Amino acid sequence: MDEVLLILLAIAWAIGTPILAIVAVVRTSTLRRQNEQLVAEFAALKRQLTSGGTALPPAFAEQAPASSAPPPQAEPAAAPPAPPFEPSAPPIEAPAAAPAAEGASPPAPPFEPAPELPGQPLPPLVDGAAAPPRVGWEQRLGARAFLWVGAITLALAAIFLVRYTIEEGYLSEEVRVILAAVFGFALIGIAERVKARDDRTAQALAAAGVAALYGALFSAVALYEMISKAGAGGGAIALTAFAIGLSLRHGPFVAGLAFVGGFASPAIIGSDSPNVPVLFGYLLAIAIGTLAVIRARGWWPLGWGVLAGTTIWAMLWIASEPGGLHWVCLFLVGVAGSFVWATWRRVGESENPPIDVVGLVWSALALTGALLVAIVVQDEWSQTAGWVALAAHGIGLYVLGRWTPRYQYIAGLAPLLALVGLFLWWSTTLGSGPGWDIDRFSRAAIMFGGFYAAGAFALLWNAGRPGFWAALSVGTVFVYFLLCWYVLRNAVPGIPWGLVSIGLAIPFLVGAERLVRWRESMPGGTEALGYLAIGVVFFIAAAIALELQREWITVAYAVEFAAVAVIATRLDLHAMRQLCWPLLAVVVVRFVVNPMILNYPLGVTPVLNWILWGYGLTIGALWVGLRALRPAGDPRLVRATEAAIALLAFVLATLEVRSVFQPGSMASPGADFMERTFYVLVWGCFSLAALWVARLRHDVVALWAWRLSGALAALTALLVQVLFANPIFEHADVGRLPILNGLLLAYALPAVMAALAARWIDIEPNRHAAALVGGTASILAFVYVSLEVRHLFDPGFERSGLRAEGLELYTYSIVWLLFGVALLAWGFRRGAAMLRHAGMALVCIVVAKVFLIDMAGLQGLLRVFSFLGLGAALIGLGYAYRRFGFDKSPGERRPGEQSQGERT
């Protein structure tokens, strides 16, 4: 017994508390707005009376705040004398006041109407003349919260009274139930008596009475089994209808209790063999009745409770997998229609945009549609009723979107819901499990796709915005076609998908031909024409891709991008131009980050393979689209297209190198020395081309292409080719010739590229960029000459480690010294301090090498020549420094002469 009572209390508290909060917030907000409006009007009236120079009556004067006195005004210009005012009624006499205290102001004169001057209308009312008074915490607590807490307390008192009589055994079960019902009716009667004096108190008492009546009914059937299940159901219907009707007099909280009690009645009453049509018919009747009250009174927040109750019942019934799901389908369609009917009048209002109503309707239609999809998928599309219910729901969405501009985009839910249902049906079985029937799937996809596409095509004529319906028709055919192709391409071989795609383009071609003649007389016809033209171009491009190979699908997307860009620019359709963004994103994702590219068949011809044609045609299509987009004035889209073209060109060059060195296994990891060498060369050439374009056109995209590709080439050359995977540490076949070998390609040519970039880098705003590029060139050149020395004495790089001796050790000193001197000379000639510093550092390294290594590693004449050459070179360098003015004192310089360091 206690457990049942606690469960009832928990249900009442869990469901009723949110409703109570919602209703209280809505009610309080409405009353607050009305109160503020009345206070503002009252203050404006007082200002109007005082601005006319008329004294306020005592009743007004006592309430007027001191700050509301009008500011002093300039004396008006002289006006012709007005006739004396003859009031039709005697003036209002001020009541006799008590003698004023000493120092108090004299009493206000009696109130007399101001004379009406000819040709001078009364001053208008001024809104917001005085700030509305705020409701204090004491008024909120005492006049509002105490009422509702008291009502809940009365309901709990009734429950505790019944429990007490049960524990003590004072009254029989029948008497307990009757007393609870009498208590509820008594509270409702008292509410009727006090309604004229205090509406808020009456609402609280009526709500407590309705709760007591539901408690009596549930106790009679669930605790004592005094009445049958059928009788209890009839009683619940009658009580819910009575409570809904009572809510018309006593406010939204009573309506909330009515639908909560009505929705909870079947669960509490229960039945071993529930009658499905009766159950869901009863729930539909409660929903319609509550929505009717909401429609009449405007209590829109209660609509969310109705939506929650219907959704919970449908989900519980679907999860339990009983029979009679077709009745649930009809119930959901009826609920969706009820929400549209209940809000139809509010949607037509223009003064108050119904944002809250629009959100409620969107949620109701989306939830009911999702539940229909769940039912249809659960019974594996085997029942015709589920199909019909989903189609009826979709028809309703189309009708609502076509004839109600506020709900235009809700029509897109119809094909989307059916598409989700088809995809879930296939994904749950993976095309081979129990319940999978490929013929039924094909029929359902063709029926729903064709039905929704044809419906949208028919509704575009003379619509408020025909472009939306044209786009919906094209998009529906597109997504359903892709779903069928993806599911059936392997299950049903032999389908000519290219011919199917051409066939789907024909109706859009016919529609576009008709719109060419009608678009001048039909508003929005140009936009619809553009979308139909896009559909024609896409299906033709898709046919080409499907008849070839999968790698050509991305080319079709690029062709579609070009077509959309050209059509949108020629017809000046901004909305259509936004379709270029997703198409561009698809092209970039499929051709840049798609790992399946490495598994596509290359063909038998190196370089002239699918990579060149696929990426080349894609770049060409994007370039055509870019030419069309430039005059449209959308810089973000233009920049994105330029970046996509540059990125695809970079990937094209990279994949061509990969295809040359790994023709049969492009997906295999790793790359040898010569493959990495050509990556550096290709990326370096790309970066130089981008830098040249950036200097020529001052293009931001080209500047970033130079930065990113140049940085990638430099990091690969310095970190991989120089530090970790050079021929000394990793065996590489660079050839046997002394100079014309792989080292020239790996280090010398990249050094030349870096030096060339250092001369073009004046466009870079960062002053450190030139130093980085010059340093890269110097390091690569130094590594090249060093490895050439090693290659001269060890052509196959068979000796491990860095050890050297004899003539090879002396050759390193000579070559490094010459290279350092060359850097210094070039630095003197160009006035580049960075080159001089690099040469000086290299000379210092040679000095250290000679004294630390050559002194012990060389013998005989080699040691002599090493020190002799180093000494001569150092003396010559010192002379050169003094010759160019680096070490002259100011007294030694000729008048006006500056040192080289000062000049640079």
Residue, then its C-alpha position, 0 to 999 in steps of 0.5 A: m500500500d505504501e509503495v503504491l502511494l509513494i509511486l503515485l506521489a513520485i509520478a505527480w511530483a515528477i510530471g506536475t512540477p515542470i508543468l507548474a513551473i512552466v505555467a507559473v513563468v508564463r502566467t507571471s510574465t503575462l501579468r508583469r507585462q500588463n502591470e508595466q503597461l498600466v503603470a506607464e499609461f497611468a504615469a503618461l496620463k499624469r504627465q499630460l495633465t500636469s503639462g497643461g498647467t492643470a493641477l492634479p486632484p488630490a487622489f492623483a497628487e498623493q500618488a505622483p512621485a516628486s520626481s515626476a514634476p514637469p521641467p520648467q518650460a519657456e513662456p509660450a507666445a501670445a495667442p488670441p483670447a479664447p472664449p471662457f470655458e463653461p463646464s457642463a458639470p460643476p468642478i470637482e471639489a477637493p475634500a476638506a483637509a486637516p490644517a496643514a502643519e507649520g511649514a507645509s505646502p498649501p493644499a492643491p487647488p480643486f481640479e478643473p478641466a483645462p480649456e480646449l484651445p481652438g486649433q491646438p489638440l491635446p498633447p499625446l500620451v508619452d509611453g514610458a514616462a515613469a519606471p514601473p514599480r518592481v515586485g518585491w520578494e515579499q509580494r512574490l512569496g506571499a501573494r504567489a508562491f504561498l498560493w501554489v504551495g498551499a494548493i499542493t499542501l491541500a492535495l497532499a493533505a487529502i492523500f495523507l488523510v486517506r492513508y491515515t484512515i487506511e492505517e487506523g482502519y476507521l473507514s471502509e474502502e468505499v467511504r475513503v474513495i468517496l470522501a476523497a472525491v467529495f474533498g476534490f469537488a469541495l475544493i472545486g466548488i470553493a474555487e468557483r465561489v472565490k473566483a470573482r474575488d481572487d482569480r489566483t487563489a481560485q486557480a490553486l484550489a481548482a488544481a488541488g481539487v482536480a488532483a484529489l479527484y484523480g487520486a480518488l479514481f486511481s485509488a478505486v481502481a489500482l488499490y481497492e479494485m472497486i470498479s472494473k478496468a472498463g469502468a475506470g477507463g470511462g471514468a478517466i475519460a470523463l474526469t479528463a474531459f471535465a478537467i480540460g473544461l474546468s481549465l477554461r475557467h481556472g487557467p493553464f495549471v488545471a489544463g496541465l494536470a488534466f493532460v498529465g492525469g489523462f496520459a497517466s491513466p492508462a498506465i495506472i489502470g492497466s490491462d492484461s490485454p489492452n485494446v490498441p485502437v481504444l487506447f490510442g484513440y483515447l490518447l489522441a482524444i486527450a491530445i486534441g482536447t488539450l490542444a483545443v484549450i491551448r488554441a483557445r487560450g494561447w497556453w503554448p508552453l503546455g504544447w510541449g507537455v502534450l508532445a512529450g506525453t504522446t512521444i513517450w507512449a509511442m516509444l514505450w509501445i514500439a519498444s515493447e514490440p506488441g501488435g497493432l503498430h498500424w494503430v500507432c501509425l494512425f495515432l502519430v499522423g493524427v497527433a501531427g495534424s492536431f498540432v498543425w490545426a491547433t497552431w494554424r490561426r496563430v501562424g497567420e498572425s502578422e503583428n506577433p511573429p510566432i517563433d514559439v509556435v513555429g518551434l513547437v510545430w517543427s518539433a512535433l512534426a519531426l518527432t512524429g515522423a521519426l517515430l513513424v520511421a522507427i515503426v516502419v523499420q521495425d516491422e521491416w517495411s512489411q506492413t502497408a499501413g506503415w508505408v501509407a502513414l509515412a507517405a500521409h505524413g510527408i504529404g501533410l508536410y508538403v501541403l503545410g510548406r506550400w501554403t504556409p510560407r513560415y513553414q516552407y522549409i519543413a517540406g524538406l523533412a518528408p524526403l529526408l525521413a523516408l531516406v533515413g528509414l531506407f538507409l536504416w533498413w539496409s544498414t541493420t541487415l547489411g543487405s543480407g540479413p533476415g528481413w532484407d528483400i532487395d526487391r521491396f527495397s528497390r520499390a520503396a526507394i523508387m516510390f518515395g523518391g519519385f513521389y517526393a521529387a515529382g511533388a516538389f516539381a509540381l508545387l514549384w509553379n506559382a509558389g511563393r519561392p519556386g527556387f526552393w521547390a526546384a532545389l528540393s526536387v533536384g536534391t531528392v532525386f540526387v540523394y535517392f539515386l545515390l542511395c540506390w546506386y550505393v546499395l544495388r551496385n554490387a547486389v544487382p550487377g548489370i544496371p546501366w547507371g549511366l543511362v539511368s542518370i541520363g534519364l533522370a536529367i530529362p524531366f529537369l531539362v523539360g522543366a528548365e525549357r518551360l521555365v525559360r518561357w515562364r520565368e519573366s511572368m513568375p516571381g522567382g522563376t529565374e532561381a528555379l531555372g538555375y536549380l533545374a539547370i544544375g540538376v541537368v548538368f549534374f546528372i549528365a556529369a554523373a553519367i559520364a563518371l559512372e560509365l567510366q571508373r570510380e576515380w572519375i566521380t570527383v571529376a564529375y563533381a568538379v564539372e558540376f562546380a563549374a556549371v553551378a558557378v557559371i549558371a549562378t553568375r549568369l543568372d545572378l543567383h546568390a543562393m545558388r552560388q552557395l552550392c559551390w562551397p559543398l561541391l568544392a569541399v567534396v572535390v578537395v576531400r576526395f582528391v586530397v585526403n582520400p587514401m583510396i587514391l593510392n589504390y586506383p589503377l594507374g594505367v600502363t603509361p608513366v606520367l600520362n596516367w589517370i592522375l594527370w587526366g583526373y587532376g588536370l580535368t578537375i583543375g581545369a573545371l575549377w579554373v572555369g568556375l573561378r573565371a565565372l566567380r570573379p565578377a560575382g563579388d564573393p572574395r571568400l569563395v574566390r580565395a577558396t577556389e584559388a587555394a583548392i586549385a593550388l592544392l590540387a596542383f601540388v598533390l598532382a605533382t606529388l602523386e606523379v613522382r610517387s607513380v614514377f618510383q612506385p608504379g605498382s605499390m603507391a600505397s606502400p610506406g617509405a621512400d628511397f633517397m632518389e624519390r625524396t630528392f624528386y619530392v624536394l625538387v618538385w616542391g621547390c619548383f612549385s614554391l618558386a612558381a607560387l612566389w613568382v605569381a605572388r610577386l607579379r599579382h600580389d596574390v595572397v593565395a600564391l603567397w601562402a602556397w609559396r610559404l607552405s610548399g617552400a617550408l615543406a621542401a626545405l624541411t624535407a631537404l634539411l631534416v631528412q636528406v641532410l641529417f637523418a637519411n643522407p647517403i653516409f647514414e643510409h645506403a643510396d645509389v647516386g651514380r659513379l660520375p664525380i659531379l653529374n650524379g644524384l648528389l647534384l639533384a639532391y643538394a645542389l639544385p635545391a640550393v640554387m632554388a633557395a638562392l633564387a628564392a632569396r632574390w625574389i623574397d622582397i614580397e615577404p613582410n617578415r624580414h627574417a624570411a630572407a635569412l632563413v632562405g639564405g641559410t637553407a641555400s648555404i647549408l645545402a651547398f655546404v653539404y653538397v660539396s662535402l658529400e662530393v668529396r666523400h663521393l670522390f674517394d668513396p663512390g659507392f658510399e660503402r665506408s661507414g661513419l664520418r672517418a677520413e684520412g690522408l688526402e681526403l682529409y686535406t681535400y675537405s679542408i681545401v674545399w671548405l676553405l674555398f667555399g668559405v672564401a667564396l661566401l665571403a667574396w659573394g657577401f662583399r659583392r652583394g653587400a650581404a652581411m648574412l653571406r659574409h657571416a656564413g663564410m666567416a663561420l666556415v673559415c673558423i671551422v676550417v681553422a679549428k679542423v686544421f689545428l685539431i684534426d689535420m695536425a694529427g691526421l696528416q703527414g708530410l707535405l699534406r700537413v705543410f700544404s694544409f697550414l700553408g694554404l690556411g695561413a695564406a687564405l687568412i692573410g688574404l682575408g684580413y687584407a680584404y677586410r681592411r681593403f673594403g673598410f671593415d677595420k679602418s679607424p675614422g682617422e684612416r678613412r678618406p673624407g666621406e668614406q664609410s666602412q662596409g659594415e656601416r653601409t650594410 
